[in-house]
Every structure is written in C-alpha cells, then in structure tokens.
Amino acid sequence: MNNIQLLSEPIAPSQITKPIELYIFIDPFCSKAVKMQTILRKLQIEYDHYFTWRIVISTDLTTLNNNSRSTKGCFSGAELDISHPVLPSIAIKAAELQGKRAALRFIQKLQEHIILQTKDVQLYSTLIDIAIECQLDIKEFIADFGSKEASRAFQCDLHITREMEIDEIPSIVFFNECIEDEGLKVSGLYAYDVYVQILKELLNKELIRSPLPSYDELFDRFNTMSTEEFAEIYSMPLIEAERELKKRMLQQKIECLRNEDVTLWRMKL
C-alpha cells in the first residue's frame, strides 16, 4: 500500500476523548465520495467507540472555475436566486455550524440528489431545500450560509488539504491521542478491512466490534442507502441484500428511489 505514509509535519488534532481522530478528505461531487461514505458508515457502526472524525471538504477549485456559471440575483436575497459550483461546499460548512452530524446529513442528502439527478445542487434555493429536508434550523442555516464564517470554514478546509499535502481525493489521515506523533495518511480508497487493520495497529490491541444494528435501526440512523451499501454493512451477497430490501419495501417501511444508473432505498416518511 504505497499510498499510505506518515506526515512529516503533523497538525495537532482537536481535544478528543477517544484515542483516534480521522480527518476525512472528500469532494462531494466525486463519485468516490459515495464509496468513502460506505466505509465511514460501517466504521461508525462497528468501531466509533475508538475514534472521532472530521470531514474536510476538498473540492477541486480548478473544476469549480471551469464549471462556473453566470450568477443571477444576489447571494443573500430571499426572493432572487444564484447558481455557482462553490455554493454546495459553503452550504456544507454552514450546516456544520449546527454540528458534525448535521453536516453529515446534509452531505448525504446532497449526494442523494447528485446521484439521482433530481435537483440542481448548485442553486442557492436547492441548497435551502436540502437543509429543510435534513431538518436543520433553517433560519440559522440561511444566516450562516451568507456569513463570513461558512466561507472561512471552507477556506480553512482547503488550507488543511494543502497543509497535509493531500493530492488524492478521497483520503483519510489518522491521528492518535499523542499530538507529538505524526499522522498516518491513507491516500485513495481501500477495502474496509484495511482501515480496520490500521485502527488496530495504531491502538496496538485487538478491537472490540459493536454489534450490527437491526435493519430498522440502520435506516433510522442513515435514512438513505444503496443496495451495495446495505450489502457491505451486513457482509451479505447483493442478491440477498436486494431481497431483504424489497421485503421491507413491501412492508411499507422503506421506499425505492431510482434512475437509469442507480437504486437507492430510503426510510418511508
């Protein structure tokens, strides 16, 4: 695994009570972000008693500049709208001001619309709608979305990306609780067991795995997932996973969302 390396100039993690902290670098528009989401979800389910995590938005600025559209209206206007490819990244940081889990819900809902191509996620109004779907405090979100704090938080993420010399997205940097120690940077995507092995080696002990949640508990926690993600979490064949999901759909517990390329399953409202 030649994409795993120690950082020569570690950045001290925040004050934590769990022994490991993960810096997870993603570009929400990258298809690999969905695969990283699956890995993070399974790590949270089985081993989140060992680590905390921080999402670092590492959007490709070259892509943003190339895809930049002409704007309409003004950013803070309630009646007018604006479209720009940087807005989703700033919206994620605005959601994060309501907590990490709020930001993760926002990212997941954003990716759902990107995958299903149901909405133009570069529109200011669409991002407000997504915040409503995620049940965020909408007045607070709108205020934060137009604030300097959200923009600065995004700029901070880009600075961290450069500081840690992240040159492949997604990537994860592992820190232990000793701030003098170097971080362990894992560039790119690997099989789930690789990340578990890294946790084990950093902690220097056998890991205790939490039991898997019931299907209802899983959808209550994550709301929407693909067949492949469901199969990965429960380590079951795709055919069996699809059978279980269809069974729950017939029980009116979940619903199926699909387009020509992908199928998602969501807890029924």
SENU-520853 format. One line per field, with one value per residue (C-alpha): residue number from 1; residue in one letter; x, y, z negated. Coordinates in nm, 2 decimals, always signed. Layout:
<pts>
seq = c(NUM|...)
type = c(A|...)
x = c(X|...)
y = c(Y|...)
z = c(Z|...)
</pts>
This chain:
<pts>
seq = c(1|2|3|4|5|6|7|8|9|10|11|12|13|14|15|16|17|18|19|20|21|22|23|24|25|26|27|28|29|30|31|32|33|34|35|36|37|38|39|40|41|42|43|44|45|46|47|48|49|50|51|52|53|54|55|56|57|58|59|60|61|62|63|64|65|66|67|68|69|70|71|72|73|74|75|76|77|78|79|80|81|82|83|84|85|86|87|88|89|90|91|92|93|94|95|96|97|98|99|100|101|102|103|104|105|106|107|108|109|110|111|112|113|114|115|116|117|118|119|120|121|122|123|124|125|126|127|128|129|130|131|132|133|134|135|136|137|138|139|140|141|142|143|144|145|146|147|148|149|150|151|152|153|154|155|156|157|158|159|160|161|162|163|164|165|166|167|168|169|170|171|172|173|174|175|176|177|178|179|180|181|182|183|184|185|186|187|188|189|190|191|192|193|194|195|196|197|198|199|200|201|202|203|204|205|206|207|208|209|210|211|212|213|214|215|216|217|218|219|220|221|222|223|224|225|226|227|228|229|230|231|232|233|234|235|236|237|238|239|240|241|242|243|244|245|246|247|248|249|250|251|252|253|254|255|256|257|258|259|260|261|262|263|264|265|266|267|268|269)
type = c(M|N|N|I|Q|L|L|S|E|P|I|A|P|S|Q|I|T|K|P|I|E|L|Y|I|F|I|D|P|F|C|S|K|A|V|K|M|Q|T|I|L|R|K|L|Q|I|E|Y|D|H|Y|F|T|W|R|I|V|I|S|T|D|L|T|T|L|N|N|N|S|R|S|T|K|G|C|F|S|G|A|E|L|D|I|S|H|P|V|L|P|S|I|A|I|K|A|A|E|L|Q|G|K|R|A|A|L|R|F|I|Q|K|L|Q|E|H|I|I|L|Q|T|K|D|V|Q|L|Y|S|T|L|I|D|I|A|I|E|C|Q|L|D|I|K|E|F|I|A|D|F|G|S|K|E|A|S|R|A|F|Q|C|D|L|H|I|T|R|E|M|E|I|D|E|I|P|S|I|V|F|F|N|E|C|I|E|D|E|G|L|K|V|S|G|L|Y|A|Y|D|V|Y|V|Q|I|L|K|E|L|L|N|K|E|L|I|R|S|P|L|P|S|Y|D|E|L|F|D|R|F|N|T|M|S|T|E|E|F|A|E|I|Y|S|M|P|L|I|E|A|E|R|E|L|K|K|R|M|L|Q|Q|K|I|E|C|L|R|N|E|D|V|T|L|W|R|M|K|L)
x = c(+0.00|+0.24|-0.03|+0.00|+0.26|+0.35|+0.31|+0.64|+0.48|+0.17|-0.12|-0.24|-0.59|-0.85|-0.91|-1.06|-1.17|-1.14|-0.79|-0.81|-0.92|-0.99|-0.96|-1.17|-1.09|-1.37|-1.51|-1.89|-1.90|-1.66|-1.82|-1.56|-1.72|-2.01|-1.78|-1.60|-1.94|-2.00|-1.66|-1.72|-2.07|-1.95|-1.66|-1.90|-2.14|-1.87|-1.58|-1.69|-1.61|-1.24|-1.25|-1.39|-1.39|-1.38|-1.50|-1.27|-1.42|-1.15|-1.34|-1.13|-1.10|-0.99|-1.32|-1.52|-1.35|-1.41|-1.77|-1.85|-2.18|-2.31|-2.49|-2.84|-2.97|-2.77|-2.64|-2.83|-3.15|-3.47|-3.66|-3.37|-3.15|-2.79|-2.62|-2.25|-2.05|-1.88|-2.21|-2.26|-1.92|-2.01|-2.35|-2.19|-1.98|-2.30|-2.46|-2.16|-2.21|-2.51|-2.28|-2.09|-2.38|-2.59|-2.32|-2.30|-2.68|-2.65|-2.37|-2.57|-2.88|-2.67|-2.51|-2.86|-2.97|-2.64|-2.67|-3.04|-3.00|-3.33|-3.22|-2.96|-2.75|-2.55|-2.86|-2.89|-3.26|-3.20|-2.94|-3.20|-3.45|-3.19|-3.14|-3.51|-3.51|-3.23|-3.44|-3.18|-3.26|-3.34|-3.32|-2.98|-2.87|-2.97|-2.79|-2.48|-2.49|-2.45|-2.19|-1.82|-1.78|-1.90|-1.68|-1.38|-1.45|-1.44|-1.12|-0.98|-1.06|-0.87|-0.58|-0.57|-0.58|-0.28|-0.10|-0.13|-0.03|-0.35|-0.31|-0.57|-0.94|-1.07|-0.81|-0.80|-0.54|-0.53|-0.41|-0.36|-0.41|-0.04|-0.02|+0.36|+0.32|+0.29|-0.04|-0.08|-0.21|-0.40|-0.45|-0.72|-0.97|-0.91|-1.11|-1.29|-1.07|-0.76|-0.90|-0.99|-0.63|-0.49|-0.71|-0.59|-0.22|-0.25|-0.42|-0.19|-0.46|-0.75|-1.06|-1.40|-1.66|-2.00|-2.30|-2.47|-2.79|-3.13|-3.24|-3.49|-3.21|-2.98|-3.24|-3.33|-2.96|-2.87|-3.21|-3.09|-2.85|-2.78|-2.82|-2.44|-2.40|-2.66|-2.48|-2.14|-2.26|-2.41|-2.15|-2.41|-2.44|-2.61|-2.89|-2.97|-2.94|-3.19|-3.43|-3.42|-3.47|-3.76|-3.92|-3.91|-4.05|-4.35|-4.39|-4.41|-4.11|-3.88|-3.92|-3.72|-3.57|-3.40|-3.29|-3.13|-2.79|-2.86|-3.11|-3.14|-3.36|-3.50|-3.70|-4.06|-4.19)
y = c(+0.00|+0.27|+0.54|+0.51|+0.74|+0.93|+1.31|+1.48|+1.78|+1.67|+1.90|+1.86|+1.71|+1.88|+1.79|+1.44|+1.18|+0.89|+0.77|+0.82|+1.11|+1.08|+1.36|+1.26|+1.45|+1.43|+1.62|+1.58|+1.59|+1.30|+0.95|+0.80|+1.01|+0.77|+0.48|+0.66|+0.73|+0.35|+0.29|+0.57|+0.44|+0.09|+0.22|+0.43|+0.13|-0.11|+0.09|+0.45|+0.40|+0.43|+0.74|+1.08|+1.22|+1.54|+1.59|+1.82|+1.95|+1.93|+2.05|+2.08|+2.45|+2.40|+2.22|+2.49|+2.76|+2.56|+2.50|+2.84|+2.98|+3.33|+3.44|+3.56|+3.78|+3.81|+3.55|+3.68|+3.77|+3.59|+3.63|+3.61|+3.30|+3.23|+2.93|+2.87|+2.54|+2.66|+2.70|+2.33|+2.34|+2.65|+2.51|+2.20|+2.43|+2.63|+2.30|+2.20|+2.51|+2.31|+2.01|+1.74|+1.51|+1.79|+1.84|+1.46|+1.45|+1.75|+1.58|+1.26|+1.44|+1.64|+1.33|+1.17|+1.45|+1.44|+1.06|+1.07|+1.39|+1.52|+1.88|+2.13|+2.13|+2.44|+2.66|+2.85|+2.77|+2.40|+2.40|+2.57|+2.30|+2.03|+2.20|+2.18|+1.81|+1.75|+1.92|+2.18|+2.50|+2.68|+3.04|+2.96|+2.78|+3.08|+3.32|+3.10|+3.03|+3.40|+3.46|+3.50|+3.21|+2.95|+3.09|+3.10|+2.74|+2.63|+2.82|+2.66|+2.31|+2.40|+2.52|+2.19|+2.00|+2.18|+2.17|+1.80|+1.76|+1.57|+1.50|+1.23|+1.25|+1.08|+1.04|+0.97|+1.09|+0.90|+1.08|+0.92|+1.10|+1.19|+1.52|+1.49|+1.18|+1.20|+1.15|+0.84|+0.95|+0.69|+0.83|+0.69|+0.41|+0.07|-0.23|-0.18|-0.43|-0.22|+0.07|-0.16|-0.30|+0.05|+0.12|-0.20|-0.12|+0.24|+0.12|-0.18|-0.41|-0.62|-0.42|-0.49|-0.46|-0.33|-0.55|-0.46|-0.26|-0.40|-0.30|-0.05|+0.10|+0.13|+0.32|+0.53|+0.63|+0.68|+0.72|+0.65|+0.39|+0.19|-0.19|-0.22|-0.02|-0.23|-0.55|-0.41|-0.32|-0.66|-0.85|-1.03|-1.10|-0.84|-1.08|-1.14|-0.77|-0.68|-0.95|-0.81|-0.45|-0.55|-0.73|-0.42|-0.21|-0.45|-0.39|-0.02|+0.05|+0.19|+0.32|+0.28|+0.57|+0.51|+0.64|+0.46|+0.42|+0.37|+0.25|+0.40|+0.29|+0.54|+0.52|+0.59|+0.91)
z = c(+0.00|+0.12|+0.08|-0.30|-0.46|-0.77|-0.76|-0.83|-0.98|-1.18|-1.25|-1.61|-1.63|-1.84|-2.20|-2.20|-2.45|-2.20|-2.12|-1.74|-1.52|-1.15|-0.90|-0.61|-0.29|-0.03|+0.27|+0.26|+0.64|+0.68|+0.73|+0.49|+0.21|+0.20|+0.16|-0.12|-0.28|-0.30|-0.46|-0.72|-0.80|-0.86|-1.07|-1.28|-1.33|-1.44|-1.59|-1.66|-2.03|-1.92|-1.71|-1.63|-1.28|-1.09|-0.73|-0.53|-0.21|+0.06|+0.37|+0.68|+0.74|+1.10|+1.16|+0.99|+1.20|+1.52|+1.44|+1.31|+1.43|+1.46|+1.15|+1.11|+0.83|+0.51|+0.27|-0.03|+0.14|+0.02|+0.35|+0.60|+0.67|+0.76|+0.91|+0.86|+0.82|+0.50|+0.32|+0.21|+0.04|-0.15|-0.23|-0.39|-0.62|-0.71|-0.80|-1.01|-1.23|-1.36|-1.44|-1.26|-1.24|-1.08|-0.82|-0.75|-0.70|-0.46|-0.26|-0.24|-0.12|+0.13|+0.27|+0.30|+0.53|+0.72|+0.78|+0.87|+1.06|+0.91|+0.84|+0.95|+0.63|+0.74|+0.69|+0.37|+0.34|+0.39|+0.10|-0.12|-0.03|-0.12|-0.46|-0.52|-0.41|-0.67|-0.94|-1.01|-1.19|-0.86|-0.99|-1.14|-0.82|-0.60|-0.82|-0.84|-0.46|-0.39|-0.67|-0.65|-0.90|-0.65|-0.37|-0.60|-0.72|-0.36|-0.30|-0.62|-0.47|-0.15|-0.36|-0.56|-0.24|-0.11|-0.45|-0.47|-0.11|-0.01|+0.36|+0.40|+0.31|+0.10|-0.16|-0.54|-0.79|-1.12|-1.43|-1.77|-2.11|-2.13|-1.95|-1.90|-1.69|-1.31|-1.13|-0.91|-0.57|-0.36|+0.00|+0.21|+0.14|-0.01|-0.12|-0.46|-0.63|-0.56|-0.77|-1.05|-1.05|-1.06|-1.37|-1.53|-1.46|-1.59|-1.91|-1.94|-2.06|-1.94|-1.86|-2.02|-1.75|-1.83|-1.72|-1.39|-1.43|-1.32|-0.97|-1.12|-1.34|-1.04|-0.83|-1.13|-1.16|-0.80|-0.62|-0.27|-0.12|+0.19|+0.23|+0.24|-0.08|-0.26|-0.15|-0.25|-0.60|-0.67|-0.47|-0.26|+0.11|+0.33|+0.42|+0.05|-0.03|+0.25|+0.13|-0.22|-0.10|+0.13|-0.17|-0.38|-0.09|-0.07|-0.45|-0.37|-0.59|-0.31|+0.04|+0.36|+0.55|+0.88|+1.22|+1.51|+1.32|+0.95|+0.70|+0.35|+0.06|-0.19|-0.51|-0.43|-0.57)
</pts>
